[in-house]
């Protein structure tokens, strides 16, 4: 008797279902019967309320042409921010002509981010994309290597200590660029590091008061995870009058690695108060300062 009553009620309630639920008549009928049959009196009462009132109160879908949608209808529209144009890209997608055009555009912007995008193009399945990417990377690497080569030749000929100090610093900066832009092979990294250290030491010995070369020494130490030396040279560069806006981000990173979070926050607070702020640091500052 209970099964018959459940089946009769199910057939009656199916009539009240909205169209979207009645595309397959057997499935909602079986499901309704099973729910009512397994829940007894509660199922009888609840199913009548759900099918005749709740389900029928739903609004129909409204498809509005896109040209009729106004931005004023949104209470809060999401803000999408970029860092520096195409440098926000992480990979190249799209048709071949688009990829080549994008590569030619971002190759003029010499940043670590854009060069990483170009390096990703070397692994593209298209031969033309690979060759274009390789050509851009090779051209930029060759340019840095030529600068290093010419500076070394001038350094070996120089006799004035001030000139030799400047040339040694330029050579160290050239090698540092190879590391920073990710252009040095893994096999050659130790050699490149040794060259940076060698020429920074020469430059410092010839001109101990030059804050820029001391700063480079501090950056190299931090890059090699030699935190004590990094702290020593970065603070020394700061005391010698090097630009605070360039040193503070490295000091904040240094104290974070040393787990001295109070000093990290103190340095980030100083960065936030400076007028000459790198926009890329803004999200880091927001996280630490609230």
N, C-alpha and C positions, 0 to 999 in steps of 0.2 A: 504493500500500500504506500509506504514511504517513497519507494523508487518511482512508482507511477505518478505520485503527487509531484515529485521533484522534476520528472520529465515533462509533465503538463505545464508546470510553472516556468520551466526553461523555455519551452516553445512559446509561451505567452510573452516572456520578457524579451526574447530575441527581436520581437517586433519593434521594441522601443530603442534598440541600439542605433547609434548614429551610423551613417553610411560607411565610414572608414572602418568600422568594426565588422561589417557584414560582407566583406569581399569574399570570404570563404565561410559559407553558412555552417558547414559541419563542425569546424573547429570551435567557434564560439558556443555552439549548442552543447557540444561534449564538455567543454570547460565549465560552462554554466551549470550543467547537470551535476558534474563531479563536485563542484563547490557547494551547491545546495544540498546534495545527498550526504556529503561528509560533515556538514555543520548543523544539520537538523533544523530545529525551530529558529535558531539564530540566523542560519543561512536563508530561510524563507523571508524573514523580515528584512535582513540587511540587503539581500539581492533585489528586493522590490524597491527599496530606497535608492540603491546605487543605479539601477537600470532606468528607473522612471524619473529620477531627479538629478543625481550628480552627473552622470555621463551626458545627459541632455543639456546641461548648463554650459558645456564647453563651447568656446567660440570657434567658428570656422576659420580656416586659414585664408588670409587675404594676400594675394599676390599683387604688389604695387609696382608699376613700371619704375625703373631706376631714375628716370628724369623727373619723376614726381616726388622723390624723396628729398627733403630739405635737411641741411645740416642743423637747422634750428630745432629739429625734433629730438636731437640727442642732448641729454642733460649734461653728460661729460664725455667728450670725445678723447680717445687715448692720444697722448703726445708721443710721437716717435722721433728720437733724436739720433743724429749721426755724429761721429767724431770729427773726421776731416774728409768729407767727400767720399771718394772711392776707397779710402784707406779703411773704411768700416767693413769692406767686403772680405770674405774669408775664402771664397772659391769663385771660379768663373763658370757660369752656366749660360746656356742659350745657343743659338746657331753659330756656325763657324765665323761668319763675317762679323757678328756682334762681338765674339770673343777677341778677335784680332784687333778690332777697333778699341775695345776696352783695354787691352794690353798696351796699345800704343799711347792711350791717354794716361794710364796710371804709371807708365814707365817714366813719365816726366816728373812724377812726384816721388822724390827719393826719400821714402820713409821705410821703417822696418816692416810696417803692415803691408804696404803696397808691394814690396819686394817678395814677401811671403806668398802673396797672391800669384805673382809671376812665377815663383818657384813651383807652385802647385800646377801651373800650366805645363811644366815639363813632363808631367805624368799623364797628360791628356792623350786620348786615343787617336786624335787627329794629328797627322804628321806636320801640317803647317802650323798648328797651335804649338806643338812641341818645339819646332825649330824657332818660331818667333820668341817663345819664352826663353829658350836657351840663349838666343842671340842677345836679348835684353840683359840677362844675368851676366853673360860672358863680357859684354861691352862695359857694364858697370864695374865688374871685378877687374877687368884689364885696366880700366882708368885708375882705380885705386892702386893696383900693382905698379903701374907706370909712375905714379906720384911717389910711391915708396922707393922705387929704383932710382929715380932722379934725385930724390932727397939724400939717399945713401951715397950716391956719387959726389954730391955737393958736400956732404958731411966729411967724407974722406979727404977732400981737398982743402977744407976750411982750416984756418989757423987761429982765428979769433974765437975766444971762449964763449962770448955771448952769441955769436952766430952758430957755433957748434951746438950750444944748448938749445937754441931755437930749432935747428934742423933735427936734432935728436927728438925733440918734442913732436915735430911734424911727422917724423917716421913712426913714433909710438902711436900717434893719433890715426895714422894710416892703417897700421896693423889692428888697432882697436876697432876701426870701421869694419874690417873683415870679420871680426868676431861678432860685433853688434848686429850687423845686417845678415848674419848667418851665411857668409860667403866662403868661409874656410872649410876645407874638407876635414872630416873627423880625424883622419890620419895625420893631418898637419896642425891640429889644434894646439898640441903641446909646444910645437915649434913656434907658432904664432904667439902664444902666451909668453914664451921665453924671450921672444923679440921685443914684445911690449915692455916686459920687465927690464930687459937689458937697456933699452934706449931711455926709458923713464929714469932709471938709476943714473945714467950718464948725464941726462939733462938736469936732474936734481943736484948732482955733485958739482956741476958747472954753474948752476944758478939756483941755490937752495931757497931763495925767496919767491920763486915763480909759483903762484898759487894754482895755475891751470895744470901744470904737470904734476903737482902734488895731488890735485883732484883726480887726475887720470890714474895715478897710482892707487888712490883710494877705491876708485871704481873697479879696477882690476882685482884688487884684494877681495872686494865684496863679491865679484863675479866668480872668484875661485873659492868662495866660502871661507876666506881667512878673515874672520870677523874682527879680531883684535887689531890687526894691521889696518883693516878698512876704517875702523873707528879712529885710529890714530891719525891717518892721513886725511880723512875727510874733515875732522876737526881742525887739523893743521891748515888745510886749505881755507877753512872758514875764518880762522884767526888771521891768516895772511890777506884777507880781504876779497876772496873769490865770491862770485855771485851767490847769494843765499838761496834764491829760487831754484838754482841748479843743484845745490848741495843738500838742501833739506829733504827732498824726496828720497835720496839715497840713505840719509841718516835715519829717516823713518823706517825704511825697509830694513836697515841694519839692526835697529833696536827691536823690531818685530821678530827678526830671526833669533835675537838674543833673549826673546821672551820678556823684554822690559817694556811692557805695554803702557805703563804710565809715561815713560819718556817718548814712546811712539806717539801717544795722544798729544803730548806736549809739543812735539815737533809738527804734527799735523795741524794743531791749532795755530802755530806760527805761519804755516803755509796758507791757511785760510785767511789770515789777516794781511797777507801780502797783496800788493796791487798787481804785480806781474805774475799771474797765476796761469799755469798750464791747464787748459780746459779738460784735458784727459784725466786730471787728478780730482775733478769735482766729485765724481761718484765715490771715490775713496774717502774724501773729506766728509761727504754726507753720511757715510756709514759710521765713521769714527766719531763725528761731532753730533750726530742726531739731527 
